[in-house]
Amino acid sequence: MKRLVLAMLIACFVLADAAPALAQAVAGDRMLVAQQEQPRRRTLFDLLFGAEPTPPPPPVQQTQPRRAAPAAALPPPKPQVEKAPGATRLAVFGDSLAIDLSRALERFYAEDPNLIVIGQGVSSSGFVRDDYFDWNGALAEQIAADSFDLAVVIIGINDRQEIRSEGRTYPALSDGWVAAYQDRLNRFLGQLRAARKPVIWLGLPPMSRSEYSSAISQISALHRMAAFSGGAEFLDIYDRFLGEDGRYSSYGPDVSGQNALMRKDDGIHFSNAGSDKLAFYISQSIRGFYRGGGVSLAVADPLAGTDAASMLRPPFQGLGQTRLLEVAGAVMPLSRAPSRAGDLVIAKDPGARQDGFSLEQLLEAPMGRVDAFGLGLIPPEPAGEAPR
């Protein structure tokens, strides 16, 4: 009888323990999670031998709520300064290079109330295709309207093509092409010189393709010659955009000295950093006649009454003007050695005509006279005195 009772008790406990296992097979992982959350059931072995000590529950970790990272912000823009009513007007003429340069100059002079940048760049323009855009005609209109005080010019990347002049067509960079091209350059600069508008003409930079770069360098050389003869300040930027090996480089030092991308992917135009570098060079060039409050031109003519007064000269104090002052004798450069005298200095009697000393007179000069040169004759002793 006791064995029967004991067998029934064991069967009850086995069925009780088997039920959760069957439910787990049906419910899958959900039952496993439920068993982990519920306390463990007591079995027959727990009644007979005692329950095993249950480990303490793991400590609950308090997680702090994650804070969102602050969003990256662009640097604050520079304050816009209201320009003065009589501010100096700086016009930038040229092709697409001038468009990028005018934007860089606007950034450079954003806080200067006394200078306004006027962008006059026209894409795909140049001095060759005057049928597309006539720069001499456009400049005449701007001068007549008195729309600017200073002029900055950068142009030429579209001029490596045939030119048509007086009914004839000349291949690029041929003799006829050069003559027609120079004529248009000289007329452009002649208008600015006649209007007494100071000009800064920028040379062209190196290009990525060697053949194209060679042609652009020849065009830039024509610009240099025209600028020198037309009274403009020529700013040569070629070497400033070369790499350490002396060749074209897309990278170079920016205005802060850091290595940055200077050119765009086409190997022709400037990046923003490159245009800002150009703007810095221009600011240094115009310091000679822009003082922050206007354009300073020479009021008095220091060459008046001299031979240099009739020579071609720029309308402002630049390198060309300094050279003319040297010709007039008003300025003597420190590097110039004094000229040696080529004539004999003689003393003349204002009342008598004397063409100079003869050779016999020089040989007969007595000792001690300045023209004896150390070889003079011994003067004769006075009569009546015996020799000692």
Summary of the structure (lengths in Angstrom):
residues: 388
radius of gyration: 46.6
end to end distance: 183.8
largest distance: 191.6
contacts: 931
relative contact order: 0.07
helix: 38%
strand: 12%
